[in-house]
């Protein structure tokens, strides 16, 4: 607020509100107060500051007259403006001493100049950030997407693919995509550094609703390439396709997220198949199922059941599934029912392919001069009930050894 002096000059007065009282300053020198509820005039000289003596009485009288000639509402508005400026200055990091060393008008200019500088700096940072975003922003047209799977696709009958992965992908993410690993270095992190390409052939990315692709590892830092993946797969990797067929196929690329597995296979006509699965507890055997993709229909409920979850009324675990699969592995016609961990579901009898005539001959079972197939089946079925975890061949070998050790244990029906 400016007070016009008799010599024609303007004197800048700073008004600060303190509770219900307004305080007048010349720079840092407090010269008076204004208490609207108890004062008749707008100005009351203060004696508490010895520096007040440096001002001539004539000057103080001119200040008093000038302030008293101003409407009270104007004084209050000026104080409110100053309060906002001081608050803004504090938010912007302007030290209190810096404000007190200048008049309030100068403070306004100082703050505005400072703000203008910060705006320019922020704009420069935004431009640099935009430039980095443009460098990092890779779209589906920049890479060759080999396969894509919707994140709302069912992983099992309890959860979708997004939840199965951990549920920490951004909401705008739509799909998981498979690309050639050498294309990973087209993508850059927040510091502009290119992502390293895995040593395996295929890599995984996240495709969002704007068509932009980012590495899956950006959101799943615990995603790891498995050392056993590539062109030398083990025989312990059971896979179930969307139609429920069980196979052990070559796995070109394999990743893990804890005990969860993502497998990528080459199929006919250059098609890529993405499977998800889990590793057994206490071992290295894995069991996976095919995810529905742009080249296939929905995965059946029977197939999804293979990759179940622990439940209160029972469980379909990888361990149980693999144990069941091992009892069927010699049958040559397994499907999802033979690997779901449920002994009550099966695509066939385990004994369908057993040559009981040969077994009856080997074990010495005859009836009316012919091999007694019925008796051989009866003995094998009882042994299978006693040792359900063993394969058919293992139980046959066990019985053969028993009969060899105890020749009297076998005999012919009369």
Rosetta blueprint (number, residue, H / E / L):
1 X L
2 X E
3 X E
4 X E
5 X L
6 X L
7 X L
8 X L
9 X L
10 X E
11 X E
12 X E
13 X L
14 X E
15 X E
16 X E
17 X E
18 X E
19 X L
20 X L
21 X E
22 X E
23 X E
24 X E
25 X E
26 X E
27 X L
28 X L
29 X E
30 X E
31 X E
32 X E
33 X E
34 X E
35 X L
36 X L
37 X L
38 X L
39 X L
40 X L
41 X L
42 X L
43 X L
44 X E
45 X E
46 X L
47 X L
48 X L
49 X L
50 X H
51 X H
52 X H
53 X H
54 X H
55 X L
56 X L
57 X H
58 X H
59 X H
60 X H
61 X H
62 X H
63 X H
64 X H
65 X H
66 X H
67 X H
68 X H
69 X L
70 X L
71 X L
72 X H
73 X H
74 X H
75 X H
76 X H
77 X H
78 X H
79 X H
80 X H
81 X H
82 X H
83 X H
84 X H
85 X H
86 X H
87 X H
88 X H
89 X H
90 X H
91 X H
92 X L
93 X L
94 X L
95 X L
96 X H
97 X H
98 X H
99 X H
100 X H
101 X L
102 X L
103 X L
104 X H
105 X H
106 X H
107 X H
108 X H
109 X H
110 X H
111 X H
112 X H
113 X H
114 X H
115 X H
116 X H
117 X H
118 X H
119 X H
120 X H
121 X H
122 X H
123 X H
124 X H
125 X H
126 X H
127 X H
128 X H
129 X H
130 X H
131 X H
132 X H
133 X H
134 X H
135 X H
136 X H
137 X L
138 X E
139 X E
140 X L
141 X L
142 X L
143 X L
144 X L
145 X E
146 X E
147 X E
148 X E
149 X E
150 X E
151 X L
152 X L
153 X L
154 X E
155 X L
156 X L
157 X L
158 X L
159 X L
160 X E
161 X H
162 X H
163 X H
164 X H
165 X H
166 X L
167 X L
168 X L
169 X L
170 X L
171 X L
172 X L
173 X E
174 X E
175 X E
176 X E
177 X E
178 X E
179 X E
180 X E
181 X H
182 X H
183 X H
184 X H
185 X H
186 X H
187 X L
188 X E
189 X L
190 X L
191 X L
192 X L
193 X L
194 X E
195 X L
196 X L
197 X L
198 X L
199 X L
200 X L
201 X L
202 X E
203 X E
204 X E
205 X E
206 X E
207 X E
208 X E
209 X L
210 X L
211 X L
212 X E
213 X E
214 X E
215 X E
216 X H
217 X H
218 X H
219 X L
220 X L
221 X L
222 X L
223 X L
224 X E
225 X E
226 X L
227 X L
228 X L
229 X L
230 X L
231 X L
232 X L
233 X L
234 X L
235 X L
236 X L
237 X E
238 X E
239 X E
240 X E
241 X L
242 X L
243 X L
244 X L
245 X E
246 X E
247 X E
248 X L
249 X L
250 X L
251 X L
252 X L
253 X E
254 X E
255 X E
256 X E
257 X E
258 X L
259 X L
260 X E
261 X E
262 X E
263 X E
264 X E
265 X E
266 X E
267 X L
268 X H
269 X H
270 X H
271 X L
272 X E
273 X E
274 X E
275 X E
276 X E
277 X E
278 X E
279 X E
280 X L
281 X L
282 X L
283 X L
284 X L
285 X L
286 X E
287 X E
288 X E
289 X E
290 X E
291 X L
292 X L
293 X L
294 X L
295 X L
296 X L
297 X L
298 X L
299 X L
300 X L
301 X H
302 X H
303 X H
304 X H
305 X H
306 X H
307 X L
308 X L
309 X L
310 X E
311 X E
312 X L
313 X L
314 X E
315 X E
316 X L
317 X L
318 X H
319 X H
320 X H
321 X H
322 X H
323 X H
324 X H
325 X H
326 X H
327 X H
328 X H
329 X L
330 X L
331 X L
332 X L
333 X L
334 X L
335 X E
336 X H
337 X H
338 X H
339 X L
340 X L
341 X L
342 X L
343 X L
344 X L
345 X L
346 X L
347 X L
348 X L
349 X L
350 X L
351 X L
352 X L
353 X L
354 X L
355 X L
356 X H
357 X H
358 X H
359 X H
360 X H
361 X H
362 X H
363 X H
364 X L
365 X L
366 X E
367 X E
368 X L
369 X L
370 X E
371 X E
372 X L
373 X H
374 X H
375 X H
376 X H
377 X H
378 X H
379 X H
380 X H
381 X H
382 X H
383 X H
384 X H
385 X H
386 X H
387 X L
388 X L
389 X L
390 X L
391 X L
392 X H
393 X H
394 X H
395 X H
396 X H
397 X H
398 X H
399 X H
400 X H
401 X H
402 X H
403 X H
404 X H
405 X H
406 X L
407 X H
408 X H
409 X H
410 X L
411 X L
412 X L
413 X E
414 X L
